[in-house]
C-alpha cells in the first residue's frame, strides 16, 4: 500500500504523525506541502485544512490522528497475514 504524508516545516502534529508511523514500522513517503502548492490547493478544496495530510490507497485524513494511525496499522497487519 502506498502511504504519503504531506507535511509542513516545524509542524508538531506532522512530526508526531511520522514518529508514530516510524514506531509502528509503517513505511511511507514524506512530502513538503510548501513545495507542492497545487496539492495544497487540492487538499483545501476537499476540506483537508490541517497538516499533516495522510493519503493511503483507501483513506485520506488530516491532522495528528492516533486512531487513524492505529487503524492503518491493524489493517496492514491483517494484509500481511493473508
N, C-alpha and C positions, 0 to 999 in steps of 0.2 A: 504494500500500500504506500502510495506517495503521501508524505506529510510535509506541509510547508508552514513555516512560522514567519509571519510578516511582522516586523517589529520596528521600533524607532530607537535612536540612541538615547541612553540614560533613562530608559523606561523600566521602572522597578517591576511592574507586572510582567513585562517581556522577559526580564532576567529570571523571575520566579518560574515562569512557564517553562523556559528552556532548562532550568535547573531540575525541575520535576520530571520533564521528559528524559533528561540525561539519567537521573536517578533510577528511573524505571527501565532504562535501556531501550527507549523508543527512538529509532533513527528518524531524523528529519532534516530538511534543508532550511536554512535560515536566510531571510531576505530583509533588506533595509527598505522600509516604505518611503523614506526620504529620497531614495534613488529611483523609485518607481511611482511617480505622481499619477500615472494612468491607472495603476492598480489601486492607489489610494482613492481616487475618484470613483472607481468601480465599486469598491467596498462601501464607500459613503452612500452611493446610490442604493445599495442593498440594505442600508440601515446598520452597517457594521461600523460603529463610530469610535471604538475603543481599541487601543493596541494592547496586546498583540492580537493578530487575527490568525487563527489556526485553520488551515484548509486540509481536509483529507479527501479521499475518493468519494466519501458518502456524507460528510458533515463539514460545516464551517461555523466557527464561533469566534467571538471577540472577548478580550479581557482575560484575566487570570481565572480560569475555571477548573478548580481541582476536581470537581465532579466529572467534568467532561474528559479531563486527562485520565482519570481512573477508569472511566467507561471505555475510553480508547484502549487503554492498557488491557483491560479484560477482554475486549473484542480481539485484540491482536494475539493474546494468549490462546484464545479459542481457535483462531485461524491457524495458529502454528501447531495445534494438536489434532488437526483434521487429517 
